[in-house]
Amino acid sequence: MKIKWNWVLLILVLVLSATILFLQFKKSKTAYIDLSTLYKEFTLKKELEAKLLVVQQQRTEILDSLELELKILAKQLDDGGDKEKRSIYNVKKETYLLKAKEFEEDNETLITQYDEQIWKQLNQYVKDYGSSKNYEYIFGVTGDGVLMYANEGNDITDKVKEYVNAKYQGE
């Protein structure tokens, strides 16, 4: 009988040791996302890009109109314009240059605001996705050498892309 208890105790110790080792070396759930693909295919990004394009086209039309006025005035000056036309030309030219600079600065500001809005939303959605799917880590791949290699089986870009676009659209 004593030998049977020794075997039971030995088996129990081995099972317990194996369980402890398994729990210690349990692999964390990790994955990675191609950030440029996720960014390019995010619905919010596409919407804001279209909105920016409309604004830029409107501004281009305004500048084109001012430029046309300048060309007409320049032609009149070439044909023997007076001081009054020269003064009008100079004012319109200054207005054109100021508008062009203002529009350029506004476009850059708008692009920066949109980028910040897009990344803020993406970061929140990726955080929500990782939490809901019990990931320990989700790495962002940007192609700049931060993550030099990863098994393609760990690429969840498409899954996250679907998730963030569905989440953005209220699904």
C-alpha positions as CSV (number, residue, x, y, z in Angstrom):
1,M,0.0,0.0,0.0
2,K,2.8,2.3,0.8
3,I,4.2,2.0,-2.7
4,K,0.8,3.0,-4.3
5,W,0.7,6.2,-2.3
6,N,4.2,7.1,-3.4
7,W,3.1,6.7,-7.0
8,V,0.0,8.7,-6.5
9,L,2.0,11.4,-4.8
10,L,4.6,11.4,-7.6
11,I,1.9,11.7,-10.3
12,L,0.3,14.5,-8.4
13,V,3.6,16.4,-8.1
14,L,4.3,15.9,-11.8
15,V,0.8,17.1,-12.8
16,L,1.1,20.1,-10.5
17,S,4.6,20.9,-11.8
18,A,3.5,20.6,-15.4
19,T,0.5,22.9,-14.7
20,I,2.7,25.5,-13.1
21,L,5.2,25.4,-16.0
22,F,2.4,25.7,-18.6
23,L,1.0,28.7,-16.8
24,Q,4.4,30.4,-16.6
25,F,5.2,29.9,-20.2
26,K,1.7,30.5,-21.5
27,K,2.1,32.6,-24.7
28,S,0.6,36.1,-24.6
29,K,-1.9,36.9,-27.3
30,T,-0.2,39.3,-29.6
31,A,-0.7,40.6,-33.1
32,Y,0.3,43.5,-35.4
33,I,-1.5,46.0,-37.7
34,D,-0.2,47.6,-40.9
35,L,-0.9,51.2,-39.8
36,S,-0.6,52.7,-43.3
37,T,-3.2,50.3,-44.7
38,L,-5.5,50.8,-41.7
39,Y,-5.2,54.6,-42.0
40,K,-5.8,54.7,-45.8
41,E,-8.8,52.4,-45.6
42,F,-10.5,54.1,-42.6
43,T,-13.9,55.5,-43.5
44,L,-13.5,58.6,-41.4
45,K,-10.2,59.3,-43.3
46,K,-11.9,59.0,-46.6
47,E,-14.8,61.3,-45.5
48,L,-12.4,64.0,-44.2
49,E,-10.3,63.7,-47.3
50,A,-13.3,64.3,-49.5
51,K,-14.3,67.2,-47.3
52,L,-10.8,68.7,-47.6
53,L,-10.9,68.3,-51.4
54,V,-14.1,70.3,-51.6
55,V,-12.6,73.1,-49.5
56,Q,-9.4,73.1,-51.5
57,Q,-11.4,73.3,-54.8
58,Q,-13.4,76.2,-53.5
59,R,-10.3,78.0,-52.5
60,T,-8.7,77.3,-55.9
61,E,-11.7,78.8,-57.7
62,I,-11.5,81.9,-55.6
63,L,-7.7,82.3,-56.4
64,D,-8.3,81.6,-60.1
65,S,-11.0,84.3,-60.1
66,L,-8.6,86.8,-58.5
67,E,-5.8,85.8,-60.9
68,L,-8.1,86.3,-63.9
69,E,-8.9,89.8,-62.6
70,L,-5.2,90.5,-62.3
71,K,-4.5,89.4,-65.8
72,I,-7.3,91.6,-67.2
73,L,-5.9,94.6,-65.2
74,A,-2.4,93.8,-66.4
75,K,-3.5,93.8,-70.0
76,Q,-5.3,97.1,-69.5
77,L,-2.1,98.5,-68.0
78,D,-0.1,97.3,-70.9
79,D,-2.5,99.1,-73.2
80,G,-1.7,102.4,-71.5
81,G,-3.5,102.4,-68.1
82,D,-3.5,105.3,-65.7
83,K,-2.4,105.7,-62.1
84,E,-5.8,104.7,-60.8
85,K,-5.7,101.4,-62.7
86,R,-2.1,100.8,-61.5
87,S,-3.3,101.4,-57.9
88,I,-6.2,99.0,-58.3
89,Y,-3.9,96.4,-59.9
90,N,-1.5,96.7,-56.9
91,V,-4.3,96.3,-54.4
92,K,-5.7,93.3,-56.2
93,K,-2.3,91.7,-56.5
94,E,-1.7,92.2,-52.7
95,T,-5.2,90.7,-52.0
96,Y,-4.4,87.7,-54.2
97,L,-1.0,87.1,-52.5
98,L,-2.5,87.4,-49.1
99,K,-5.4,85.0,-50.0
100,A,-3.0,82.5,-51.5
101,K,-0.9,82.5,-48.3
102,E,-4.0,82.4,-46.0
103,F,-5.5,79.5,-48.0
104,E,-2.2,77.6,-47.9
105,E,-1.9,78.0,-44.1
106,D,-5.5,77.1,-43.6
107,N,-5.2,74.0,-45.7
108,E,-2.1,72.8,-43.7
109,T,-4.0,73.5,-40.4
110,L,-7.0,71.6,-41.6
111,I,-4.9,68.6,-42.7
112,T,-3.2,68.6,-39.3
113,Q,-6.6,68.7,-37.5
114,Y,-8.0,65.9,-39.6
115,D,-5.0,63.7,-39.1
116,E,-5.2,64.2,-35.3
117,Q,-8.9,63.4,-35.4
118,I,-8.3,60.3,-37.5
119,W,-5.5,58.9,-35.3
120,K,-7.4,59.7,-32.1
121,Q,-10.4,57.7,-33.3
122,L,-8.2,54.9,-34.7
123,N,-6.3,54.6,-31.5
124,Q,-9.5,54.3,-29.5
125,Y,-11.0,51.7,-31.8
126,V,-7.8,49.6,-31.8
127,K,-7.8,49.8,-28.0
128,D,-11.4,48.7,-27.9
129,Y,-10.7,45.9,-30.4
130,G,-7.7,44.6,-28.4
131,S,-9.6,44.7,-25.2
132,S,-12.7,42.9,-26.6
133,K,-10.5,40.2,-28.2
134,N,-8.2,39.7,-25.1
135,Y,-5.0,40.8,-26.8
136,E,-2.0,41.4,-24.5
137,Y,-0.3,43.5,-27.3
138,I,-1.1,44.9,-30.7
139,F,1.9,46.3,-32.5
140,G,1.7,48.9,-35.2
141,V,3.8,48.3,-38.2
142,T,4.9,51.4,-40.1
143,G,7.7,50.1,-42.3
144,D,10.3,52.2,-40.5
145,G,12.1,49.3,-38.8
146,V,10.4,49.3,-35.4
147,L,9.1,45.8,-36.0
148,M,11.6,44.0,-38.1
149,Y,9.8,40.7,-38.5
150,A,6.5,39.2,-37.6
151,N,4.8,36.0,-38.7
152,E,2.1,37.0,-41.2
153,G,-0.4,34.8,-39.3
154,N,-0.3,37.5,-36.6
155,D,-1.4,40.2,-39.0
156,I,-4.8,41.3,-38.0
157,T,-5.0,44.5,-40.2
158,D,-8.0,43.3,-42.2
159,K,-9.9,42.3,-39.1
160,V,-9.2,45.6,-37.3
161,K,-10.0,47.5,-40.5
162,E,-13.4,45.9,-40.6
163,Y,-13.9,46.5,-36.9
164,V,-12.9,50.2,-36.9
165,N,-15.0,51.0,-40.0
166,A,-18.1,49.2,-38.6
167,K,-17.6,50.9,-35.2
168,Y,-17.3,54.3,-36.9
169,Q,-20.5,53.7,-38.8
170,G,-22.3,52.9,-35.5
171,E,-22.5,49.1,-35.9
